[in-house]
Amino acid sequence: MKIHVTGIYRSSYWVLLLFLFINPIYGQQKDQKAKNPIIFADVPDLSMIRVGDTYYMSSTTMHMNPGLPLMKSKDLVNWEMIGYGHHTLAAIDELNLDHDKNTYGRGSWASSLRYHQGTYYVSTFAQTTGKTYIYSTQDIEKGPWERKEFKPALHDHSLFFEGDKIYMIWGGGKINIVELLPDLSGIKPETQRVLIENATLPTTPVGAQGGLPAEGSQFFKVNGKYYLFNISWPPGGMRSVIVHRADKIDGPYEGRVVLQDQGVAQGGLIDMPNGAWYAYLFQDYGAVGRIPYLVPVTWKAGWPVLGVDGKVPEVLDLPASRGLIPHLVNSDDFDRKAGEPDLPLVWQWNHNPVAELWSVSENKGNLRLKTGRLDQHFLQARNTLTQRTFGPTCEGETAIDISAMKDGDFAGLSLLQQNFGLLGIRMEGGQHFLVNSNAKKGIEEELVRIPLDQQKVYLKVKCDFTNKRDVATFFYSLNGEKWEPIGTEFKMTYTIPHFMGYRFGLFNYATKNVGGFVDFDYFHIRP
């Protein structure tokens, strides 16, 4: 049969073809498969469970608030935010950015997510407070959550239920096990014991100097056997996955290396309803952060065998990713309908926010950030609102009304890490200046200063993480249409003091006078 296309239909036909060509989602073939990494963004320290046909995952966001992010998926590839374990760990100086204190790179670390007898549990620990936290609920998406906390902070622990007993397995190098009280309020006295004296041994000979000892414990029971997953980084080697196995929970345990490829490591096991198994792991990938991978698992003689011929595959026998937008990152026009939350789940504050100094209702359709104290440094400024950057490339854009700034104020768009990049507006001596500055080791250096004589300015930054290129370019516009690059190419560097991939941020702080404010009209994020 021939199809004749004439007149207006011919135009529509070519428009449709063009649309399918330029839109990768609508133009996908049905047989497309998922590719590693499954999330090209900072989602480290994964813990994962399956309840029925739904997967749930928790992760680490350390000094961000709210913290302990929770996600769900139907296919292990496409994830969406469903909530957070906590809105704040504590109201202390380090978490509030008070008195020149902060908790960068600390806060809440690796979590453990479990489902037991109709209840969801997610636990974490915090160097900042020296405590272990356990949150529980019957409804992981709606809550409410019950919180228990106790000392000490059990490092990289794994929560495990066995009959009427509740265990935590934790440690670095030497792996310990302890029983918890039935109400989860603390440790059962005299139950702590060593589970494995030297869990690093499969990768690192006794006496070897340096490297990362076995940590990141995740504990599982499969077909009557007990399996402990750890990460180790032997000196001169790469991040590796170690598994120890035993017939009884107290051992004895035998261990082996189950994966050494591309530094993909740290995580655990997840099974699918169809009987397939995967290991969820992550890879350090420069400035974008620590990015999740899935690795197929087969079983041989009671051992999990990771990868394809020992390698992490690029293509997976799973549905293709539909992208991180809108469920893990998303644009926001700050327009709120009745009943909608003030901030969608994609947003997190840098440290604890000050509620009275921000609003999406005072000037509807805008995010208002107000100043309430004096700060001399961006990293100590409160109420910086952030979202993840993502790879291989991404950009963030905003428009800012600066008419209510006060002398000494600085507001704009940031890339947050210890070595941060800023594009914003400073007000000095009654004059507004467009300023681009970068930081090395947290010390800010102003690169460009341009006088401004208008009340609204458009700011943009583009990030390129392709093959760990890790560079960003800032742009500005006076009308939202014509964009000009500003400053030099900014080299992003992942630093351990912050221990987090770069984040887009909207900021405003005062250095001389309090009471000023700025209005952000929107934040648009796109590949």
C-alpha positions in Angstrom: 0.0 0.0 0.0 1.3 3.5 -0.9 0.7 6.5 1.3 0.3 9.8 -0.5 1.1 12.8 1.7 -0.2 16.2 0.3 -0.7 19.8 1.4 -0.8 20.5 5.1 -0.5 16.8 5.9 2.9 16.8 4.1 4.1 19.5 6.5 2.8 17.7 9.5 4.5 14.5 8.3 7.9 16.1 8.2 7.4 17.9 11.5 6.6 14.5 13.1 9.7 12.9 11.6 11.8 15.8 12.8 10.2 15.5 16.3 11.0 11.8 16.5 14.6 12.4 15.3 15.4 15.1 17.9 13.5 13.5 20.8 15.4 10.5 22.1 12.5 9.3 24.3 9.8 9.2 21.7 12.3 8.0 19.1 13.5 5.0 21.2 13.3 1.6 19.8 11.3 -0.9 21.9 14.3 -3.2 22.2 16.6 -0.6 23.7 18.3 -1.7 26.9 19.5 0.0 30.0 23.2 1.1 30.2 25.6 1.6 33.0 25.8 3.7 34.9 22.1 3.5 35.7 22.2 6.9 37.3 24.9 9.4 36.1 24.7 11.5 39.3 25.9 11.4 42.9 23.8 8.6 44.5 26.4 6.8 46.7 26.3 4.2 49.4 23.2 2.4 47.9 21.1 0.1 50.0 18.2 -1.6 48.2 15.3 -3.9 48.9 12.4 -5.4 46.9 8.8 -5.6 48.3 6.6 -7.4 45.8 7.3 -5.9 42.4 8.6 -2.6 43.7 12.2 -1.7 44.5 13.2 0.8 47.1 16.6 2.4 47.6 18.3 4.7 50.2 21.5 6.7 49.7 23.8 9.2 51.3 23.6 13.0 51.2 25.6 13.9 54.3 25.4 17.6 55.1 22.2 18.1 53.0 18.8 18.7 54.5 16.5 16.9 54.4 18.7 13.9 54.4 18.8 10.1 53.8 17.0 10.2 50.5 14.5 7.4 49.6 13.7 6.3 46.1 11.5 3.7 44.3 11.5 1.9 41.0 9.6 -0.8 39.1 12.5 -1.9 36.9 15.8 -1.2 38.8 16.7 1.5 36.3 14.2 4.3 36.5 14.1 5.8 40.0 12.0 8.5 41.6 12.3 10.3 44.9 9.6 9.4 47.4 10.9 11.0 50.6 13.7 11.4 53.2 14.5 9.6 56.4 15.0 12.8 58.3 14.5 16.5 58.1 17.4 17.2 60.5 19.7 15.1 62.6 20.0 17.8 65.3 19.9 21.6 65.8 23.6 22.0 66.6 26.1 24.6 65.4 27.8 22.2 62.9 24.5 21.4 61.2 23.1 25.0 61.4 26.3 26.6 60.0 26.5 28.6 63.2 29.7 30.1 64.9 31.9 29.3 61.8 31.2 25.6 62.2 29.9 23.2 59.5 29.6 19.5 58.8 30.8 19.2 55.2 31.6 15.6 54.4 30.0 14.3 57.6 26.3 14.5 58.5 24.5 11.2 57.9 26.5 8.5 56.0 25.9 5.1 54.5 22.4 3.8 55.3 20.8 0.3 55.6 17.3 -0.2 54.2 15.2 -3.2 55.3 11.7 -4.5 55.3 10.6 -6.9 58.1 7.1 -8.1 59.0 5.3 -5.3 57.4 7.6 -2.5 58.6 10.2 -0.5 56.6 13.4 0.4 58.4 16.2 2.7 57.3 19.2 3.3 59.5 22.2 5.5 59.3 25.0 6.9 61.5 26.6 10.4 61.9 30.1 11.4 62.7 28.7 14.9 63.5 26.6 13.7 66.4 28.4 10.4 67.2 25.1 8.5 67.0 23.3 5.7 65.2 19.8 6.4 63.9 17.0 4.0 63.0 13.8 5.2 61.3 10.7 3.0 60.9 7.3 3.2 59.2 4.6 1.0 57.8 4.3 3.3 54.8 7.6 4.1 53.2 6.0 6.7 50.8 3.7 8.6 53.2 5.1 7.8 56.7 4.9 8.8 59.5 8.4 7.8 60.6 9.4 6.7 64.1 12.9 7.7 65.1 15.3 6.0 67.5 18.9 7.1 68.2 21.7 5.8 70.4 25.4 6.0 70.8 27.9 5.1 69.5 27.9 5.7 65.7 28.3 2.3 64.2 30.3 2.9 61.0 28.9 1.6 57.7 26.6 -0.8 59.5 24.1 -3.3 58.0 20.8 -3.8 59.8 19.7 -7.5 59.9 16.7 -9.3 61.3 16.8 -13.0 62.2 13.9 -14.5 64.0 13.2 -12.4 67.1 16.8 -10.9 67.1 17.9 -7.7 65.5 21.6 -7.3 64.6 24.0 -4.6 63.3 27.1 -5.6 61.5 29.7 -2.9 61.1 33.4 -1.9 61.1 36.5 -1.3 59.0 39.0 -4.1 58.5 37.7 -5.8 61.7 34.0 -6.5 61.2 31.8 -6.6 64.4 28.3 -7.8 65.1 26.0 -6.7 67.9 22.4 -7.3 68.9 20.0 -4.4 69.4 17.3 -4.0 72.0 13.9 -5.1 70.8 12.6 -1.5 70.7 15.7 -0.4 68.7 16.6 2.1 71.3 20.2 0.9 71.8 22.6 -2.0 72.0 21.9 -5.1 74.0 24.6 -5.3 76.7 27.4 -7.8 76.3 26.4 -8.9 72.8 29.2 -7.3 70.8 31.7 -9.7 69.2 34.1 -9.9 66.3 32.5 -11.4 63.2 35.6 -11.4 61.0 39.0 -10.4 62.4 40.5 -9.2 59.0 37.9 -8.9 56.3 40.4 -7.1 54.0 42.6 -10.2 53.7 41.2 -11.4 50.3 42.6 -8.3 48.6 45.4 -7.2 50.8 48.2 -9.4 52.3 49.0 -9.0 56.0 51.5 -6.3 56.6 50.7 -4.3 53.4 50.7 -0.6 54.0 48.0 1.9 52.9 44.8 1.3 51.0 41.2 1.2 52.3 40.4 -1.7 54.7 37.2 -3.6 54.2 34.1 -1.5 55.0 30.7 -0.6 53.6 29.2 -3.8 55.2 25.9 -5.1 53.7 24.6 -8.4 55.1 22.2 -10.9 53.4 20.8 -14.4 53.9 20.2 -16.3 50.7 19.1 -20.0 50.6 20.1 -20.6 54.2 23.6 -19.1 53.9 24.9 -15.8 55.2 26.8 -13.3 52.9 28.7 -10.2 53.9 29.5 -7.7 51.1 32.4 -5.2 51.7 34.5 -2.8 49.7 38.3 -2.8 49.9 40.9 -0.7 48.1 44.2 -2.5 48.2 47.4 -0.3 47.9 48.3 0.1 44.3 45.1 -1.6 43.2 41.4 -0.6 42.6 38.2 -0.6 44.5 37.1 -4.2 44.9 34.1 -6.2 46.0 34.8 -8.8 48.8 32.2 -11.4 49.8 32.4 -13.5 52.9 30.1 -16.5 53.3 29.1 -18.7 56.3 26.6 -21.4 57.1 25.9 -19.8 60.5 25.5 -16.1 61.4 28.5 -16.3 63.8 30.7 -18.0 61.2 33.2 -19.2 60.5 33.4 -17.1 57.3 35.4 -17.7 54.2 36.0 -14.8 51.9 36.9 -14.1 48.3 37.2 -11.2 45.8 34.1 -11.3 43.5 34.7 -8.2 41.4 37.7 -6.0 40.4 36.8 -3.9 37.4 36.7 -0.1 36.7 36.6 0.5 40.5 32.9 -0.4 40.6 32.3 -1.5 44.1 30.5 -1.2 47.5 26.9 -2.3 47.6 24.9 -5.5 47.8 22.4 -7.9 46.3 18.9 -7.5 44.9 16.7 -10.1 43.2 13.9 -9.7 40.7 10.5 -11.4 40.7 11.7 -13.4 37.6 14.6 -14.9 39.5 17.3 -12.7 38.1 19.9 -11.3 40.5 22.0 -8.1 40.4 24.6 -6.4 42.5 24.0 -2.7 43.0 27.4 -0.9 43.3 28.9 2.5 42.5 31.9 4.1 40.9 33.9 7.2 41.8 33.5 9.4 38.7 35.3 12.6 39.4 33.4 15.9 40.0 29.9 14.5 39.3 30.3 12.2 42.3 29.8 8.6 43.0 27.5 7.0 40.4 25.4 3.8 40.6 25.9 0.7 38.5 24.1 -2.6 38.2 26.1 -5.8 37.7 24.4 -9.1 36.8 24.9 -11.9 39.3 24.8 -15.7 38.7 25.3 -18.3 41.4 27.9 -21.0 41.4 28.5 -23.5 44.2 26.7 -21.2 46.6 28.8 -18.1 45.6 27.6 -15.0 43.9 29.5 -14.5 40.6 29.5 -10.8 39.6 29.7 -9.5 36.0 30.1 -11.0 32.6 33.4 -12.8 32.5 34.4 -10.8 35.5 33.7 -7.5 33.8 31.0 -4.8 34.4 28.8 -4.8 31.3 27.9 -1.6 29.6 24.5 -2.9 28.4 22.0 -4.6 30.8 19.0 -6.8 30.1 16.7 -4.2 31.7 14.5 -1.4 30.3 16.2 1.7 29.1 16.5 4.8 31.3 14.0 7.5 30.6 16.4 10.1 32.1 16.7 11.6 35.5 14.2 14.4 34.8 11.7 14.9 36.5 12.1 12.3 39.2 15.6 12.8 40.5 16.3 16.3 39.3 13.8 18.8 37.8 13.1 22.3 36.8 11.0 24.5 39.1 9.1 27.6 38.3 8.2 28.1 42.0 4.5 28.2 41.2 2.6 26.2 43.9 -1.0 25.0 43.7 -3.1 24.4 46.8 -1.9 21.4 48.7 1.5 21.2 47.0 4.6 21.2 49.1 6.6 24.4 49.2 9.6 22.5 47.8 9.5 19.3 45.6 11.7 16.4 46.8 14.4 17.1 44.2 15.6 20.0 46.3 17.9 19.9 49.3 19.3 22.6 51.5 23.0 22.9 52.3 22.9 22.1 56.0 19.8 23.0 58.1 17.7 25.9 56.6 16.3 28.8 58.5 12.6 28.6 57.8 11.7 32.3 58.2 14.4 33.4 55.7 12.9 31.7 52.6 9.5 31.6 51.0 7.7 30.6 47.8 4.5 32.4 48.8 5.6 36.0 49.7 6.0 36.7 45.9 4.1 33.9 44.3 5.9 32.3 41.4 9.3 33.1 43.0 11.7 31.7 45.5 12.6 34.5 47.9 15.8 34.2 49.8 16.2 36.7 52.6 19.3 37.6 54.7 19.2 37.3 58.5 22.8 37.5 59.6 26.3 38.5 58.3 28.6 36.0 56.6 31.9 36.5 54.9 32.1 33.2 53.0 29.8 31.4 50.7 30.4 28.0 52.3 29.2 29.4 55.7 26.1 31.0 54.1 22.8 29.5 55.2 19.8 28.6 52.9 21.7 27.7 49.8 19.1 25.5 47.9 20.6 22.7 45.8 20.0 20.0 43.3 22.4 17.4 41.9 24.4 18.0 38.7 24.4 15.0 36.4 26.3 13.6 33.4 27.5 13.3 30.9 26.5 17.0 30.4 23.9 19.3 32.1 23.1 22.9 32.6 21.2 25.0 35.2 19.6 28.4 34.5 17.9 31.0 36.7 16.6 34.5 36.6 17.0 36.7 39.7 15.4 40.0 40.7 18.0 42.0 42.7 16.0 45.2 43.4 15.7 44.5 47.2 19.4 43.7 47.8 21.3 45.7 50.5 24.8 46.9 50.5 27.2 44.0 50.9 24.8 41.3 49.7 25.9 38.6 47.3 23.3 36.4 45.5 23.2 34.1 42.5 23.9 30.7 41.0 26.5 28.3 42.4 28.3 25.1 41.8 28.7 23.8 45.3 31.8 21.8 46.5 34.9 22.9 48.4 36.3 24.3 45.2 33.1 26.1 44.3 32.2 28.3 41.3 29.9 31.3 41.6 28.1 33.6 39.3 26.1 36.3 41.0 25.4 39.9 41.8 27.2 41.8 44.5 25.9 45.1 45.8 28.5 47.6 46.9 28.2 51.3 47.5 24.7 51.4 46.1 25.9 49.8 42.8 25.2 46.3 41.5 28.0 44.2 39.9 27.8 41.0 38.1 30.6 38.8 39.6 32.2 35.5 38.6 34.4 33.9 41.2 36.0 30.5 41.8 37.6 28.8 44.8 40.6 26.6 45.3 40.7 24.8 48.7 37.6 26.9 49.7 39.4 30.2 49.1 37.4 32.4 46.8 39.0 34.4 44.0 37.0 37.0 42.0 37.7 36.7 38.3 35.3 39.2 36.6 33.2 42.2 37.8 30.8 44.0 35.5 28.6 46.9 36.5 24.8 46.4 36.2 22.0 49.0 35.9 19.0 46.7 35.7 16.9 44.9 38.3 16.6 41.4 36.7 19.5 39.3 35.4 19.7 35.8 33.9 22.4 33.3 35.0 23.4 29.9 33.6 26.1 27.3 34.0 26.9 24.3 31.8 28.8 21.3 33.2 30.6 18.7 31.2 31.5 15.5 33.0 32.2 13.5 29.8 35.1 11.1 30.4 35.8 13.0 33.7 36.5 16.2 31.8 34.9 18.0 34.8 34.7 21.6 33.4 32.0 24.2 33.7 31.2 27.4 31.9 29.2 30.3 33.3 26.9 32.6 31.2 24.8 35.6 31.8 22.0 37.4 29.9 20.4 40.8 30.3 17.2 39.7 28.4 17.0 35.9 28.8 17.7 35.4 25.1 21.2 36.5 24.2 23.8 34.7 26.4 27.4 35.7 27.0 30.1 33.5 28.6 31.8 35.1 31.6 35.1 34.3 33.2 37.3 31.3 32.3 36.5 27.6 32.1 36.0 26.4 35.6 37.7 23.1 36.5 35.6 21.2 38.9 37.4 18.9 41.4 35.9 16.3 43.7 37.3 16.8 47.2 37.2 14.5 50.2 36.4 17.4 52.7 33.0 17.7 51.0 32.8 14.1 49.8 29.9 14.9 47.4 29.5 15.5 43.7 29.0 19.1 42.5 25.5 20.6 43.1 23.7 23.5 41.5 22.8 26.0 44.1 20.7 29.2 44.5 22.2 31.4 47.2 22.0 34.8 48.9 23.9 36.1 51.9 24.8 39.4 53.5 28.2 40.7 54.5 27.3 44.2 55.8 23.6 44.6 56.4 20.7 42.2 57.1 17.2 42.4 55.8 17.7 42.4 52.0 16.3 39.7 49.7 16.3 38.4 46.2 13.6 36.6 44.1 14.5 33.7 41.9 11.9 33.5 39.1 12.7 29.9 38.1 15.4 27.2 38.0 15.6 25.3 34.8 17.7 22.1 34.5 18.3 20.2 31.4 20.8 17.8 29.7 
